Amino acid sequence: MPLPLGLSSALRERLSERFSTAQAVRDQHGRDESPYPTTPPDAVVFAESTDDVIAVVRACNEHATPVIAFGAGSSVEGHFLAFEGGVCLDLSRMNRVLEIDAENMTATVQAGATRTQLNTECRHLGLFFPIDPGADASLGGMAATRASGTNAVRYGTMRENTLSLTVVTAEARLLRTSRITKKSSAGYDLTRIFVGSEGTLGIITEVTVRLYPQPETIAAALCGFDSVLDAVRTVMQTVQVGVPVARAELVDALTIRAVNAHSRTGLTEVPTLMLEFHGSAASVQEQAQTVQALARDNGARSFEWSANPEERSRLWAARHHAFFACLQLKPGARAFTTDACVPMSKLGDCIEATLIDIRETGLTCPLFGHVGDGNFHCLVLAHPGDADEMAAAEQLNQRTMQRALQFGGTCTGEHGVGRHKRELLLDEFGEAGVDLMRRLKAAWDPKGILNPGKVLPPPAPNQQAAH
C-alpha cells in the first residue's frame, strides 16, 4: 500500500530527489540473498547525514509507518525486506571515515562506511580492522547484526570490537551509547544492547570500533584431508593447545569444486582447512609447524604454507567468494544458509550428524565455515519454482539449526535472526527470555515502526492482549 500522503509529502519536501518511489529502486531494496521473494518497501530514502535519519524517523513515527535501515544489502536472513511496507532508509551514502585515533587505536565511521574502506584509510598508520564477514559489508550493518567472519577466532566479533554507537531512537532522539574508554561501569551497557538488535531498537548512524596493529608477519596455509572430521579434529586440537591461529576455515570438497570453477583456482577437491597465522616471523613459523604436526597426526594429505602476500590474497579472495561460487552449482537456485555455532567440544559430532542428514536428503548442499570458533554453514540450494525442493531445503535448514541448539549452540553464530530464524529464539531463550525482549522492544519502540516483523517471533494469541 502507498505511504500516507502527509508522510510522502514531508519526505519529498525535505529530501527532494533523494526520496524515491520508483519501482526499480524499491525492488533493489527489497531483495537480499535469502530464499525470500522480492519484497519491496513503499519508498526509499537515501540519507546523507544523521540529521536526515532523525527527520525520516520523526516523520515515520508521527505517521506510525515502518522504517527499515539498509546498508550494503548483503543479508541472508531477510533482515531488511519490507514485509509490512514502509520506508527503506538507505545509509550507504553516509560512508565517511570520521576519525582514526592512532594513539588509542580506534576509528569512528558513519554507518555506511565499509570494512575495506576503513582498512584502506588506516593502513598507512600500521593499523587494521580485523572483522571480516566476507562481503564488503557496512560497519553499521555489521554492528546491527553482530557480525564476525574469518578472523573471529583470534580477534572476536563486532560485540567485542564495537566501543560506542551513535543511534537514532524510534522517537527520533539522538544518543551516544558510551564513552571511548578501556572500561566503564556506568549504567546499563547500551552499546551491547544495540549491537545485534538488527535495526529493531534504533538506527545506528555512527560506529566507533577497535583497531589493531598490523602483524609483522602473516602466513597462510592450505591443509587437505580425506574427511571433514579429520579437518575439524585438527582445528579443535589447535585451539586446545593454545596456538593463536588468526583464521581457521573449513571448506568441504563440493565447496572447493565450486571455488575452482568460479575463481579459476586449482585446489585439490578434498576437505580443506584454510589457515592464517599472525605475529613475528619466528612465532608464525612456530605456529605453522605446530599445526602441521597436528594435521599430520590426523591424517592430513598435504600442508602448504606461505607468507607471500599475493598468494594469501588469492586464497582469501577465493574463500570470500565461496557463497556466490556455490550458487553456481545449481544455476537459478536460492540459498538457505544455515548458521550453526556450537561449543568447540561438540563441533565434530554436530558436523558429522549434519553430513549424514545432508546425504540422506540428496540436496545440493556444500558445507564451509569458521570452524575455529565452532561456526559452520550449510548452503542448501533449491529452485524457487520447485515447491517440493524448497520445502525439503527449509526442513534441512530447520533441522540443522535445531541440531545446533541440541548440542548447546546457537541458531545463528553471525548472520543474525532477521525474519527467517525468529521462531528459533523461543527454543534458544525460552518464553521468559523472548518475553523480556518483547518488553524491551515495546518500551523503546512503542509504535513498532523500527524494522517490524524481524528478530522477535510474534506472541501466541493468548499473549496478544498482554502486549
C-alpha positions in Angstrom: 0.0 0.0 0.0 1.2 3.6 -0.6 2.6 5.8 2.1 0.3 8.2 3.9 0.0 11.3 1.8 1.3 13.6 4.6 4.4 11.4 5.1 5.2 11.2 1.4 4.8 14.9 1.0 7.0 15.7 4.1 9.8 13.3 2.9 9.7 14.6 -0.7 9.8 18.2 0.5 12.9 17.7 2.7 14.8 15.2 0.6 13.8 16.1 -3.0 15.5 13.7 -5.4 16.8 11.5 -2.5 13.2 10.3 -1.9 12.1 7.7 -4.5 9.1 5.5 -5.1 10.4 4.2 -8.5 9.7 0.5 -8.9 13.3 -0.3 -9.8 14.7 1.4 -6.8 12.2 -0.2 -4.5 12.8 -3.7 -5.9 16.6 -3.2 -5.5 15.9 -2.5 -1.8 13.5 -5.4 -1.5 15.9 -8.2 -2.5 18.6 -9.9 -0.5 20.5 -13.3 -0.6 17.8 -15.1 1.4 15.3 -17.5 -0.1 12.5 -14.9 0.3 11.0 -13.4 -2.9 11.5 -9.7 -3.6 9.6 -7.7 -1.0 10.0 -4.0 -1.8 9.3 -1.1 0.5 6.8 1.6 -0.4 9.6 4.2 -0.8 13.3 4.5 -0.4 15.2 7.4 1.2 18.9 8.0 0.6 20.2 9.6 3.8 23.4 11.6 3.8 23.6 12.7 7.5 22.4 11.9 10.9 20.0 14.8 10.6 18.4 13.2 7.6 17.9 10.0 9.7 16.4 12.0 12.5 14.0 13.7 10.1 12.9 10.5 8.4 12.4 8.6 11.7 10.4 11.5 13.2 8.1 11.7 10.2 7.6 7.9 10.2 6.9 7.9 13.9 4.3 10.6 13.5 2.5 8.6 10.8 3.1 5.2 12.6 4.9 3.9 9.4 7.6 1.3 9.3 11.2 2.5 8.7 13.9 -0.1 7.8 17.6 0.7 7.8 19.6 -0.6 4.7 23.4 -0.8 4.4 25.2 -2.9 1.8 22.2 -5.3 1.1 24.2 -8.5 1.8 21.7 -10.0 4.3 20.9 -13.7 4.0 18.0 -13.8 6.5 15.6 -11.3 5.2 16.8 -8.5 7.6 15.7 -5.5 5.5 12.8 -6.9 3.5 9.6 -4.7 3.9 7.1 -7.4 4.9 4.9 -4.7 6.3 5.7 -2.0 3.8 7.1 1.4 4.8 10.2 3.4 4.2 13.6 1.9 3.4 16.3 4.2 4.8 19.4 3.6 2.7 22.5 4.6 4.7 25.1 3.8 2.0 25.9 7.4 1.2 26.8 8.0 4.9 30.2 6.5 4.3 32.8 8.8 5.7 35.6 7.7 8.0 35.2 10.5 10.6 38.3 9.9 12.7 41.2 7.5 13.1 42.7 7.8 16.6 46.1 6.1 16.2 47.2 6.7 19.8 44.1 5.0 21.2 43.7 2.6 18.2 40.1 3.4 17.5 38.2 4.6 14.5 34.8 6.4 14.2 32.9 6.0 10.9 29.5 6.7 9.5 27.2 3.7 9.4 27.6 3.2 5.6 31.4 3.0 5.6 32.6 -0.4 4.7 35.3 -2.5 6.3 37.6 -2.4 3.3 37.2 1.3 3.1 38.2 1.6 6.8 41.2 -0.7 6.3 42.4 1.3 3.2 42.3 4.6 5.3 44.2 3.2 8.4 46.7 1.0 6.6 49.4 3.8 6.4 49.2 4.1 10.2 50.2 0.5 10.7 46.7 -0.4 11.9 43.8 -2.6 10.7 40.3 -3.6 11.5 40.0 -7.4 11.7 36.3 -8.2 11.5 35.9 -9.8 8.1 32.5 -11.3 7.2 33.4 -11.8 3.6 31.0 -9.5 1.9 32.1 -5.8 1.8 29.6 -5.1 4.5 28.9 -1.7 6.0 30.1 -1.1 9.6 26.6 -0.1 10.6 25.1 -3.3 9.3 27.9 -5.3 10.8 27.2 -3.8 14.2 23.4 -4.2 13.8 23.8 -8.0 13.0 26.7 -8.6 15.5 28.8 -9.9 12.5 32.1 -11.7 12.7 33.8 -13.7 10.0 37.1 -15.4 9.3 39.2 -13.5 11.9 36.9 -14.0 14.8 38.8 -17.0 16.3 41.6 -14.6 17.3 40.1 -11.1 17.3 36.5 -11.7 18.3 33.3 -10.3 16.8 31.6 -7.0 16.4 30.3 -7.5 20.0 33.9 -7.3 21.4 35.2 -4.7 18.9 32.4 -2.1 18.9 33.2 0.6 21.5 30.4 3.1 21.0 27.5 3.9 18.7 25.5 7.0 17.7 21.9 5.9 17.5 18.6 7.5 16.5 15.7 6.0 18.6 12.2 5.3 17.4 11.1 8.6 18.8 13.8 10.5 16.8 16.1 11.1 19.8 19.8 11.1 19.3 22.1 9.3 21.8 25.7 8.1 22.2 25.8 4.7 23.8 29.1 5.0 25.7 32.4 6.9 26.2 35.6 5.7 24.5 37.4 4.2 27.5 39.0 0.8 28.1 36.3 0.1 30.7 33.3 1.6 32.3 30.8 0.5 35.0 28.4 3.4 34.3 24.8 2.4 33.9 23.4 -0.2 31.5 25.5 -1.4 28.6 23.6 0.4 25.9 26.2 -0.4 23.2 25.8 -4.2 23.7 22.0 -3.9 23.6 22.1 -2.1 20.2 24.8 -4.4 18.8 22.9 -7.3 17.3 19.5 -5.6 17.5 19.1 -5.6 13.7 17.6 -2.1 13.4 14.6 -3.0 15.7 15.5 -0.8 18.6 17.2 2.1 16.9 19.0 3.1 13.8 22.8 3.3 14.0 24.4 6.3 12.3 28.0 6.2 13.6 30.2 3.4 14.9 33.4 3.6 16.9 35.5 0.4 16.6 38.7 -1.0 17.9 41.8 -1.2 15.7 44.8 -3.5 15.9 48.5 -3.2 15.0 49.2 -4.8 11.6 51.1 -8.1 12.3 54.8 -8.1 11.5 54.4 -11.4 9.6 51.3 -13.1 8.1 51.3 -16.6 6.7 48.5 -18.6 5.1 48.3 -22.4 4.9 46.3 -24.9 3.0 45.8 -28.4 4.5 43.9 -31.2 2.7 42.3 -34.2 4.4 40.4 -37.3 3.4 37.5 -36.4 5.7 35.8 -33.3 7.1 36.0 -34.8 10.6 39.8 -35.1 10.4 40.0 -31.5 9.5 37.7 -30.5 12.4 39.7 -32.6 14.8 42.8 -30.7 13.8 41.3 -27.3 14.4 39.9 -28.4 17.8 43.4 -29.6 18.9 45.0 -26.4 17.5 42.7 -24.3 19.7 43.1 -26.6 22.7 46.9 -26.4 22.7 46.8 -22.6 22.6 48.0 -21.8 19.1 46.8 -18.3 18.4 45.6 -19.0 14.9 44.1 -16.0 13.3 41.9 -17.8 10.8 40.7 -21.4 10.6 38.3 -22.0 7.8 36.9 -25.4 6.7 35.7 -25.9 3.1 34.4 -29.3 2.0 35.2 -30.9 -1.3 32.0 -29.7 -3.0 32.8 -26.1 -2.0 36.4 -26.5 -3.4 34.9 -27.7 -6.7 32.7 -24.6 -6.8 35.5 -22.2 -5.9 37.8 -23.7 -8.5 35.2 -23.2 -11.2 34.3 -19.6 -10.0 37.8 -18.3 -9.1 39.8 -20.4 -11.6 41.9 -21.9 -8.8 43.4 -25.3 -9.0 42.8 -26.6 -5.4 42.6 -30.3 -4.8 39.0 -31.2 -4.3 39.1 -32.6 -0.8 38.0 -31.3 2.6 40.4 -28.5 3.2 41.5 -26.2 6.1 42.5 -22.6 5.1 44.6 -21.2 8.0 46.3 -17.9 8.7 48.9 -17.1 11.3 49.8 -13.6 12.6 52.9 -12.5 14.7 56.6 -12.2 14.4 58.5 -14.2 11.8 59.6 -16.7 14.4 56.2 -17.1 16.1 54.4 -17.5 12.8 56.9 -20.3 11.8 56.4 -21.9 15.2 52.6 -21.7 14.9 52.6 -23.2 11.4 54.9 -26.1 12.4 52.8 -26.9 15.4 49.6 -27.1 13.3 51.4 -29.0 10.6 52.3 -31.7 13.2 48.7 -31.8 14.5 47.4 -32.1 11.0 49.9 -34.9 10.2 48.7 -36.8 13.3 45.1 -36.5 11.9 46.0 -37.9 8.5 46.5 -34.8 6.5 47.2 -35.4 2.8 49.1 -32.1 2.5 50.2 -29.0 4.3 51.4 -26.0 2.3 52.1 -22.6 3.8 53.4 -19.3 2.5 53.9 -15.7 3.7 53.7 -14.3 0.1 51.1 -11.5 0.2 49.8 -12.3 -3.4 49.3 -15.9 -2.6 47.4 -15.1 0.6 45.2 -12.6 -1.2 44.2 -15.1 -3.8 43.5 -17.7 -1.2 41.2 -15.5 0.9 39.6 -13.9 -2.1 38.6 -17.4 -3.2 37.2 -18.2 0.3 35.2 -15.0 0.4 33.7 -15.8 -3.0 32.6 -19.2 -1.8 28.9 -18.2 -1.3 28.5 -16.9 -4.8 30.7 -19.7 -6.2 28.4 -22.3 -4.6 25.3 -20.7 -6.1 26.7 -21.6 -9.5 26.5 -25.3 -8.6 22.7 -25.0 -9.2 22.1 -22.0 -11.5 18.9 -20.2 -10.7 18.7 -21.7 -7.2 18.2 -19.8 -3.9 20.2 -20.5 -0.8 19.1 -21.5 2.6 22.2 -20.5 4.6 22.4 -22.2 7.9 24.5 -20.5 10.6 25.1 -23.2 13.3 27.6 -22.4 16.0 28.3 -24.9 18.8 30.9 -25.3 21.6 34.2 -26.5 20.2 33.9 -29.8 22.0 30.6 -30.5 20.2 31.7 -29.3 16.7 32.8 -32.7 15.3 29.7 -34.5 16.5 27.4 -31.8 15.2 29.0 -31.6 11.8 29.0 -35.5 11.5 25.3 -35.6 12.2 24.7 -32.8 9.7 26.7 -34.5 6.9 24.6 -37.7 7.4 21.4 -35.6 7.2 22.6 -33.9 4.0 23.5 -37.2 2.3 20.1 -38.6 3.1 18.2 -35.7 1.6 20.0 -35.8 -1.7 20.0 -32.0 -1.8 23.0 -30.0 -3.2 24.5 -28.6 0.0 28.1 -27.5 0.3 29.5 -27.0 3.8 32.0 -24.5 4.9 32.6 -22.1 7.8 34.7 -20.6 10.6 35.3 -23.8 12.5 38.0 -22.1 14.6 35.2 -20.7 16.7 32.6 -23.5 16.3 30.7 -21.9 13.4 29.8 -23.6 10.2 27.3 -23.0 7.3 25.4 -25.4 5.1 24.4 -23.7 1.8 21.2 -25.6 0.9 20.4 -24.9 -2.7 16.9 -25.2 -4.1 15.0 -23.9 -7.2 12.2 -21.4 -6.3 10.0 -22.9 -8.9 10.2 -26.4 -7.3 7.9 -26.3 -4.2 8.9 -29.7 -3.0 12.6 -28.9 -3.2 12.1 -25.6 -1.5 10.2 -27.3 1.3 12.9 -30.0 1.7 15.6 -27.3 1.8 13.8 -25.4 4.5 13.3 -28.6 6.5 17.0 -29.4 6.3 17.8 -25.8 7.3 15.5 -26.1 10.4 16.9 -29.5 11.4 20.4 -28.1 11.2 19.5 -25.2 13.5 17.7 -27.4 15.9 20.7 -29.7 16.0 22.9 -26.8 16.9 20.6 -26.0 19.8 20.6 -29.6 21.0 24.4 -29.6 21.1 24.3 -26.5 23.3 24.9 -24.0 20.5 23.0 -21.1 18.9 20.7 -20.8 15.8 22.9 -18.0 14.4 26.6 -17.5 15.0 26.9 -14.4 12.9 24.2 -13.8 10.3 21.6 -12.6 12.7 18.0 -13.6 13.1 16.2 -11.4 10.6 12.8 -12.9 9.6 14.0 -16.4 8.9 15.2 -17.5 12.3 12.9 -15.7 14.6 10.8 -18.7 15.7 14.0 -20.4 16.8 14.6 -17.8 19.5 11.9 -19.5 21.6 13.9 -22.7 21.6 17.2 -20.8 22.4 16.0 -18.4 25.1 12.7 -19.8 26.2 9.4 -17.9 26.5 10.7 -15.9 29.5 13.7 -14.7 27.6 11.8 -13.8 24.5 9.1 -12.1 26.6 11.7 -9.8 28.1 13.0 -8.9 24.7 9.4 -8.1 23.6 9.0 -5.8 26.6 12.2 -4.0 25.7 11.1 -3.6 22.1 7.7 -2.2 23.3 9.3 0.2 25.6 11.9 1.6 23.2 9.7 1.4 20.0 6.1 2.0 21.3 4.6 2.2 17.8 6.5 -0.7 16.5 7.9 1.2 13.5 11.6 0.0 13.5 12.1 -2.9 11.2 8.9 -4.7 12.2 8.5 -8.4 11.9 12.2 -9.1 12.5 14.1 -10.9 15.3 11.2 -11.4 17.7 8.6 -14.1 17.0 5.0 -12.9 17.3 3.4 -13.7 20.7 0.9 -16.6 20.8 -2.8 -15.5 20.5 -3.3 -15.8 24.3 -0.4 -13.4 24.9 -1.5 -10.7 22.4 -3.7 -8.9 24.9 -0.9 -8.8 27.4 1.3 -6.9 25.0 
